[in-house]
Amino acid sequence: MWNDAYAQAANPAGPAGQAGSSNPTMSLLLNALQFLPLFIILYFLLIRPQQQQTKKLEKMRRELKKGDKVLTTGGIIGTVIGVDDGKAVLRVADEVKLEFATSAIVQIMQETK
């Protein structure tokens, strides 16, 4: 009942099979260049700020010193009483000391005076 009709585009270049002087490599390059602005925007909006945040966090962790009041990833606020290679000892209450990996420290709390 239904007949399918298929159309074929005419070959503008004739019997040789090449469309004028277009080059498949050039066409591929132009298609790839369409995405370049998108990658540049993604870099400046997502990747670069994340890298800067990571550098800032690592610098803060390297500069931890005794007496700093810090916040951990678990939400625990404590005072640094010792920093070693990959760990920090925090005092969270009188006579209560906890040992954390320095990577668990996310912020130095600012003291309000």
VMD Tcl script that builds the backbone (N, CA, C; Angstrom):
set m [mol new atoms 339]
animate dup $m
set s [atomselect $m all]
$s set {name element resname resid chain x y z} {
  {N N MET 1 A 0.797 -1.176 0.000}
  {CA C MET 1 A 0.000 0.000 0.000}
  {C C MET 1 A 0.860 1.269 0.000}
  {N N TRP 2 A 1.893 1.264 0.848}
  {CA C TRP 2 A 2.790 2.417 0.877}
  {C C TRP 2 A 4.055 2.084 0.097}
  {N N ASN 3 A 4.473 3.001 -0.699}
  {CA C ASN 3 A 5.721 2.847 -1.436}
  {C C ASN 3 A 6.747 3.819 -0.876}
  {N N ASP 4 A 7.913 3.300 -0.580}
  {CA C ASP 4 A 8.976 4.163 -0.089}
  {C C ASP 4 A 9.702 4.774 -1.274}
  {N N ALA 5 A 9.944 6.061 -1.187}
  {CA C ALA 5 A 10.654 6.756 -2.250}
  {C C ALA 5 A 12.000 7.219 -1.695}
  {N N TYR 6 A 13.038 6.930 -2.401}
  {CA C TYR 6 A 14.371 7.332 -1.996}
  {C C TYR 6 A 14.923 8.296 -3.028}
  {N N ALA 7 A 15.514 9.349 -2.540}
  {CA C ALA 7 A 16.088 10.343 -3.445}
  {C C ALA 7 A 17.597 10.344 -3.257}
  {N N GLN 8 A 18.269 10.570 -4.338}
  {CA C GLN 8 A 19.715 10.628 -4.294}
  {C C GLN 8 A 20.126 11.990 -4.815}
  {N N ALA 9 A 21.021 12.640 -4.089}
  {CA C ALA 9 A 21.483 13.956 -4.510}
  {C C ALA 9 A 22.326 13.806 -5.763}
  {N N ALA 10 A 22.184 14.778 -6.606}
  {CA C ALA 10 A 22.982 14.777 -7.832}
  {C C ALA 10 A 24.423 15.105 -7.488}
  {N N ASN 11 A 25.342 14.515 -8.189}
  {CA C ASN 11 A 26.748 14.748 -7.969}
  {C C ASN 11 A 27.160 15.986 -8.759}
  {N N PRO 12 A 27.441 17.119 -8.079}
  {CA C PRO 12 A 27.750 18.348 -8.798}
  {C C PRO 12 A 29.105 18.317 -9.497}
  {N N ALA 13 A 29.978 17.403 -9.093}
  {CA C ALA 13 A 31.311 17.384 -9.678}
  {C C ALA 13 A 31.378 16.547 -10.948}
  {N N GLY 14 A 30.341 15.840 -11.235}
  {CA C GLY 14 A 30.363 15.013 -12.428}
  {C C GLY 14 A 30.810 13.603 -12.110}
  {N N PRO 15 A 31.317 12.897 -13.092}
  {CA C PRO 15 A 31.642 11.495 -12.918}
  {C C PRO 15 A 32.879 11.221 -12.062}
  {N N ALA 16 A 33.705 12.215 -11.791}
  {CA C ALA 16 A 34.933 11.962 -11.042}
  {C C ALA 16 A 34.645 11.646 -9.571}
  {N N GLY 17 A 33.515 12.089 -9.041}
  {CA C GLY 17 A 33.150 11.779 -7.674}
  {C C GLY 17 A 33.688 12.757 -6.650}
  {N N GLN 18 A 34.381 13.792 -7.081}
  {CA C GLN 18 A 34.879 14.798 -6.152}
  {C C GLN 18 A 34.058 16.054 -6.317}
  {N N ALA 19 A 33.659 16.632 -5.182}
  {CA C ALA 19 A 32.822 17.828 -5.214}
  {C C ALA 19 A 33.697 19.055 -5.416}
  {N N GLY 20 A 33.941 19.407 -6.609}
  {CA C GLY 20 A 34.734 20.588 -6.934}
  {C C GLY 20 A 36.138 20.475 -6.388}
  {N N SER 21 A 36.599 21.527 -5.693}
  {CA C SER 21 A 37.960 21.528 -5.156}
  {C C SER 21 A 37.980 21.318 -3.643}
  {N N SER 22 A 36.862 20.845 -3.053}
  {CA C SER 22 A 36.854 20.677 -1.596}
  {C C SER 22 A 37.757 19.515 -1.206}
  {N N ASN 23 A 38.383 19.684 -0.073}
  {CA C ASN 23 A 39.339 18.719 0.428}
  {C C ASN 23 A 38.747 18.090 1.687}
  {N N PRO 24 A 38.687 16.771 1.785}
  {CA C PRO 24 A 38.111 16.158 2.982}
  {C C PRO 24 A 38.880 16.512 4.261}
  {N N THR 25 A 40.184 16.706 4.162}
  {CA C THR 25 A 40.971 17.084 5.334}
  {C C THR 25 A 40.594 18.484 5.801}
  {N N MET 26 A 40.408 19.394 4.866}
  {CA C MET 26 A 40.034 20.761 5.204}
  {C C MET 26 A 38.637 20.787 5.824}
  {N N SER 27 A 37.748 19.990 5.286}
  {CA C SER 27 A 36.402 19.910 5.832}
  {C C SER 27 A 36.422 19.396 7.266}
  {N N LEU 28 A 37.232 18.390 7.535}
  {CA C LEU 28 A 37.365 17.850 8.889}
  {C C LEU 28 A 37.951 18.893 9.832}
  {N N LEU 29 A 38.935 19.637 9.361}
  {CA C LEU 29 A 39.549 20.687 10.171}
  {C C LEU 29 A 38.547 21.787 10.504}
  {N N LEU 30 A 37.765 22.203 9.542}
  {CA C LEU 30 A 36.763 23.240 9.789}
  {C C LEU 30 A 35.695 22.757 10.772}
  {N N ASN 31 A 35.317 21.492 10.672}
  {CA C ASN 31 A 34.343 20.945 11.621}
  {C C ASN 31 A 34.921 20.921 13.036}
  {N N ALA 32 A 36.194 20.605 13.160}
  {CA C ALA 32 A 36.831 20.567 14.478}
  {C C ALA 32 A 36.973 21.976 15.054}
  {N N LEU 33 A 37.223 22.959 14.202}
  {CA C LEU 33 A 37.380 24.340 14.665}
  {C C LEU 33 A 36.078 24.931 15.196}
  {N N GLN 34 A 34.950 24.364 14.836}
  {CA C GLN 34 A 33.674 24.847 15.352}
  {C C GLN 34 A 33.596 24.646 16.865}
  {N N PHE 35 A 34.258 23.625 17.379}
  {CA C PHE 35 A 34.182 23.306 18.792}
  {C C PHE 35 A 35.244 24.020 19.629}
  {N N LEU 36 A 36.202 24.657 18.991}
  {CA C LEU 36 A 37.269 25.335 19.715}
  {C C LEU 36 A 36.742 26.411 20.661}
  {N N PRO 37 A 35.849 27.309 20.244}
  {CA C PRO 37 A 35.330 28.305 21.201}
  {C C PRO 37 A 34.622 27.657 22.395}
  {N N LEU 38 A 33.937 26.560 22.184}
  {CA C LEU 38 A 33.272 25.860 23.278}
  {C C LEU 38 A 34.289 25.336 24.288}
  {N N PHE 39 A 35.366 24.746 23.822}
  {CA C PHE 39 A 36.401 24.248 24.719}
  {C C PHE 39 A 37.083 25.386 25.485}
  {N N ILE 40 A 37.292 26.517 24.825}
  {CA C ILE 40 A 37.907 27.672 25.487}
  {C C ILE 40 A 36.995 28.190 26.597}
  {N N ILE 41 A 35.709 28.295 26.319}
  {CA C ILE 41 A 34.748 28.749 27.327}
  {C C ILE 41 A 34.704 27.777 28.495}
  {N N LEU 42 A 34.657 26.483 28.224}
  {CA C LEU 42 A 34.644 25.485 29.294}
  {C C LEU 42 A 35.907 25.564 30.141}
  {N N TYR 43 A 37.036 25.807 29.507}
  {CA C TYR 43 A 38.295 25.904 30.240}
  {C C TYR 43 A 38.248 27.057 31.231}
  {N N PHE 44 A 37.828 28.244 30.750}
  {CA C PHE 44 A 37.844 29.414 31.617}
  {C C PHE 44 A 36.708 29.437 32.635}
  {N N LEU 45 A 35.619 28.733 32.375}
  {CA C LEU 45 A 34.509 28.726 33.328}
  {C C LEU 45 A 34.560 27.564 34.315}
  {N N LEU 46 A 35.150 26.441 33.935}
  {CA C LEU 46 A 35.127 25.257 34.786}
  {C C LEU 46 A 36.502 24.778 35.227}
  {N N ILE 47 A 37.379 24.540 34.302}
  {CA C ILE 47 A 38.644 23.880 34.601}
  {C C ILE 47 A 39.608 24.798 35.348}
  {N N ARG 48 A 39.830 26.001 34.840}
  {CA C ARG 48 A 40.801 26.911 35.453}
  {C C ARG 48 A 40.412 27.306 36.880}
  {N N PRO 49 A 39.160 27.693 37.147}
  {CA C PRO 49 A 38.799 28.016 38.535}
  {C C PRO 49 A 38.986 26.835 39.492}
  {N N GLN 50 A 38.702 25.625 39.016}
  {CA C GLN 50 A 38.887 24.446 39.863}
  {C C GLN 50 A 40.364 24.233 40.177}
  {N N GLN 51 A 41.233 24.443 39.206}
  {CA C GLN 51 A 42.666 24.306 39.432}
  {C C GLN 51 A 43.161 25.345 40.433}
  {N N GLN 52 A 42.666 26.582 40.325}
  {CA C GLN 52 A 43.068 27.624 41.257}
  {C C GLN 52 A 42.595 27.313 42.670}
  {N N GLN 53 A 41.379 26.809 42.797}
  {CA C GLN 53 A 40.844 26.440 44.109}
  {C C GLN 53 A 41.679 25.323 44.741}
  {N N THR 54 A 42.059 24.343 43.935}
  {CA C THR 54 A 42.872 23.235 44.428}
  {C C THR 54 A 44.239 23.728 44.901}
  {N N LYS 55 A 44.877 24.621 44.148}
  {CA C LYS 55 A 46.172 25.173 44.543}
  {C C LYS 55 A 46.052 25.956 45.844}
  {N N LYS 56 A 44.987 26.735 45.978}
  {CA C LYS 56 A 44.769 27.529 47.190}
  {C C LYS 56 A 44.582 26.619 48.403}
  {N N LEU 57 A 43.823 25.543 48.235}
  {CA C LEU 57 A 43.573 24.600 49.317}
  {C C LEU 57 A 44.859 23.881 49.731}
  {N N GLU 58 A 45.664 23.461 48.761}
  {CA C GLU 58 A 46.929 22.795 49.061}
  {C C GLU 58 A 47.898 23.732 49.784}
  {N N LYS 59 A 47.922 25.003 49.369}
  {CA C LYS 59 A 48.781 25.985 50.036}
  {C C LYS 59 A 48.338 26.167 51.484}
  {N N MET 60 A 47.031 26.251 51.714}
  {CA C MET 60 A 46.504 26.403 53.070}
  {C C MET 60 A 46.891 25.205 53.929}
  {N N ARG 61 A 46.811 24.012 53.386}
  {CA C ARG 61 A 47.159 22.806 54.142}
  {C C ARG 61 A 48.654 22.746 54.468}
  {N N ARG 62 A 49.498 23.201 53.544}
  {CA C ARG 62 A 50.942 23.216 53.792}
  {C C ARG 62 A 51.306 24.211 54.896}
  {N N GLU 63 A 50.537 25.299 55.013}
  {CA C GLU 63 A 50.849 26.364 55.963}
  {C C GLU 63 A 50.132 26.205 57.304}
  {N N LEU 64 A 49.534 25.043 57.560}
  {CA C LEU 64 A 48.888 24.811 58.854}
  {C C LEU 64 A 49.920 24.908 59.968}
  {N N LYS 65 A 49.513 25.547 61.057}
  {CA C LYS 65 A 50.433 25.667 62.183}
  {C C LYS 65 A 49.664 25.487 63.485}
  {N N LYS 66 A 50.385 25.266 64.528}
  {CA C LYS 66 A 49.803 25.060 65.845}
  {C C LYS 66 A 48.999 26.303 66.242}
  {N N GLY 67 A 47.802 26.068 66.731}
  {CA C GLY 67 A 46.944 27.169 67.169}
  {C C GLY 67 A 45.891 27.579 66.153}
  {N N ASP 68 A 45.980 27.103 64.901}
  {CA C ASP 68 A 44.962 27.427 63.896}
  {C C ASP 68 A 43.653 26.724 64.234}
  {N N LYS 69 A 42.549 27.450 64.102}
  {CA C LYS 69 A 41.230 26.852 64.289}
  {C C LYS 69 A 40.749 26.436 62.904}
  {N N VAL 70 A 40.442 25.138 62.735}
  {CA C VAL 70 A 40.143 24.607 61.405}
  {C C VAL 70 A 38.800 23.874 61.368}
  {N N LEU 71 A 38.308 23.700 60.147}
  {CA C LEU 71 A 37.090 22.946 59.872}
  {C C LEU 71 A 37.469 21.736 59.036}
  {N N THR 72 A 36.937 20.562 59.397}
  {CA C THR 72 A 37.223 19.337 58.639}
  {C C THR 72 A 36.069 19.029 57.696}
  {N N THR 73 A 36.286 18.064 56.812}
  {CA C THR 73 A 35.237 17.673 55.873}
  {C C THR 73 A 34.026 17.090 56.583}
  {N N GLY 74 A 34.216 16.552 57.768}
  {CA C GLY 74 A 33.108 15.994 58.539}
  {C C GLY 74 A 32.359 17.032 59.345}
  {N N GLY 75 A 32.786 18.295 59.286}
  {CA C GLY 75 A 32.113 19.351 60.011}
  {C C GLY 75 A 32.643 19.571 61.414}
  {N N ILE 76 A 33.727 18.941 61.764}
  {CA C ILE 76 A 34.306 19.094 63.095}
  {C C ILE 76 A 35.211 20.320 63.107}
  {N N ILE 77 A 35.006 21.170 64.100}
  {CA C ILE 77 A 35.832 22.353 64.269}
  {C C ILE 77 A 36.764 22.097 65.444}
  {N N GLY 78 A 38.045 22.335 65.224}
  {CA C GLY 78 A 39.024 22.101 66.278}
  {C C GLY 78 A 40.226 22.999 66.123}
  {N N THR 79 A 41.086 22.946 67.100}
  {CA C THR 79 A 42.309 23.739 67.100}
  {C C THR 79 A 43.493 22.810 66.867}
  {N N VAL 80 A 44.348 23.180 65.947}
  {CA C VAL 80 A 45.517 22.368 65.617}
  {C C VAL 80 A 46.494 22.419 66.785}
  {N N ILE 81 A 46.891 21.238 67.263}
  {CA C ILE 81 A 47.907 21.183 68.309}
  {C C ILE 81 A 49.183 20.508 67.814}
  {N N GLY 82 A 49.118 19.968 66.603}
  {CA C GLY 82 A 50.304 19.364 66.024}
  {C C GLY 82 A 50.061 19.005 64.565}
  {N N VAL 83 A 51.091 19.211 63.746}
  {CA C VAL 83 A 51.009 18.873 62.321}
  {C C VAL 83 A 52.214 18.018 61.984}
  {N N ASP 84 A 51.955 16.880 61.317}
  {CA C ASP 84 A 53.027 15.988 60.900}
  {C C ASP 84 A 52.952 15.853 59.379}
  {N N ASP 85 A 53.645 14.890 58.799}
  {CA C ASP 85 A 53.716 14.753 57.345}
  {C C ASP 85 A 52.348 14.756 56.669}
  {N N GLY 86 A 51.503 13.840 57.003}
  {CA C GLY 86 A 50.205 13.767 56.343}
  {C C GLY 86 A 49.048 13.814 57.302}
  {N N LYS 87 A 49.335 14.217 58.545}
  {CA C LYS 87 A 48.268 14.205 59.540}
  {C C LYS 87 A 48.349 15.432 60.427}
  {N N ALA 88 A 47.212 15.744 61.041}
  {CA C ALA 88 A 47.131 16.853 61.978}
  {C C ALA 88 A 46.359 16.373 63.198}
  {N N VAL 89 A 46.798 16.795 64.379}
  {CA C VAL 89 A 46.103 16.468 65.620}
  {C C VAL 89 A 45.328 17.708 66.031}
  {N N LEU 90 A 44.013 17.534 66.240}
  {CA C LEU 90 A 43.146 18.642 66.599}
  {C C LEU 90 A 42.597 18.451 68.004}
  {N N ARG 91 A 42.486 19.557 68.735}
  {CA C ARG 91 A 41.808 19.532 70.026}
  {C C ARG 91 A 40.389 20.031 69.749}
  {N N VAL 92 A 39.394 19.175 70.009}
  {CA C VAL 92 A 38.002 19.538 69.735}
  {C C VAL 92 A 37.247 19.893 71.007}
  {N N ALA 93 A 37.769 19.513 72.162}
  {CA C ALA 93 A 37.206 19.858 73.464}
  {C C ALA 93 A 38.311 19.653 74.489}
  {N N ASP 94 A 38.034 20.031 75.737}
  {CA C ASP 94 A 39.030 19.804 76.783}
  {C C ASP 94 A 39.335 18.318 76.881}
  {N N GLU 95 A 40.606 17.990 76.851}
  {CA C GLU 95 A 41.062 16.604 76.974}
  {C C GLU 95 A 40.631 15.687 75.822}
  {N N VAL 96 A 40.142 16.250 74.718}
  {CA C VAL 96 A 39.732 15.432 73.569}
  {C C VAL 96 A 40.586 15.845 72.369}
  {N N LYS 97 A 41.388 14.896 71.904}
  {CA C LYS 97 A 42.264 15.137 70.758}
  {C C LYS 97 A 41.929 14.111 69.678}
  {N N LEU 98 A 41.831 14.585 68.458}
  {CA C LEU 98 A 41.547 13.707 67.324}
  {C C LEU 98 A 42.641 13.875 66.280}
  {N N GLU 99 A 42.961 12.775 65.615}
  {CA C GLU 99 A 43.982 12.794 64.576}
  {C C GLU 99 A 43.281 12.714 63.215}
  {N N PHE 100 A 43.619 13.634 62.322}
  {CA C PHE 100 A 43.023 13.699 60.994}
  {C C PHE 100 A 44.112 13.716 59.931}
  {N N ALA 101 A 43.763 13.226 58.767}
  {CA C ALA 101 A 44.629 13.439 57.608}
  {C C ALA 101 A 44.516 14.918 57.235}
  {N N THR 102 A 45.621 15.517 56.814}
  {CA C THR 102 A 45.564 16.939 56.466}
  {C C THR 102 A 44.629 17.184 55.283}
  {N N SER 103 A 44.402 16.167 54.475}
  {CA C SER 103 A 43.481 16.328 53.354}
  {C C SER 103 A 42.029 16.471 53.811}
  {N N ALA 104 A 41.749 16.133 55.074}
  {CA C ALA 104 A 40.396 16.277 55.610}
  {C C ALA 104 A 40.134 17.694 56.093}
  {N N ILE 105 A 41.151 18.526 56.168}
  {CA C ILE 105 A 40.979 19.908 56.608}
  {C C ILE 105 A 40.648 20.757 55.390}
  {N N VAL 106 A 39.509 21.449 55.464}
  {CA C VAL 106 A 39.040 22.200 54.296}
  {C C VAL 106 A 39.090 23.702 54.473}
  {N N GLN 107 A 39.227 24.173 55.716}
  {CA C GLN 107 A 39.177 25.613 55.910}
  {C C GLN 107 A 39.829 25.988 57.237}
  {N N ILE 108 A 40.508 27.129 57.235}
  {CA C ILE 108 A 40.972 27.722 58.488}
  {C C ILE 108 A 39.914 28.740 58.883}
  {N N MET 109 A 39.360 28.571 60.080}
  {CA C MET 109 A 38.301 29.460 60.541}
  {C C MET 109 A 38.916 30.801 60.942}
  {N N GLN 110 A 38.258 31.878 60.552}
  {CA C GLN 110 A 38.724 33.217 60.921}
  {C C GLN 110 A 38.245 33.564 62.313}
  {N N GLU 111 A 39.143 34.003 63.134}
  {CA C GLU 111 A 38.796 34.387 64.499}
  {C C GLU 111 A 38.218 35.799 64.463}
  {N N THR 112 A 37.054 35.988 65.056}
  {CA C THR 112 A 36.466 37.324 65.162}
  {C C THR 112 A 36.899 37.932 66.477}
  {N N LYS 113 A 37.401 39.142 66.417}
  {CA C LYS 113 A 37.928 39.796 67.627}
  {C C LYS 113 A 37.077 40.967 68.010}
}
mol reanalyze $m
mol bondsrecalc $m
mol representation Tube
mol addrep $m
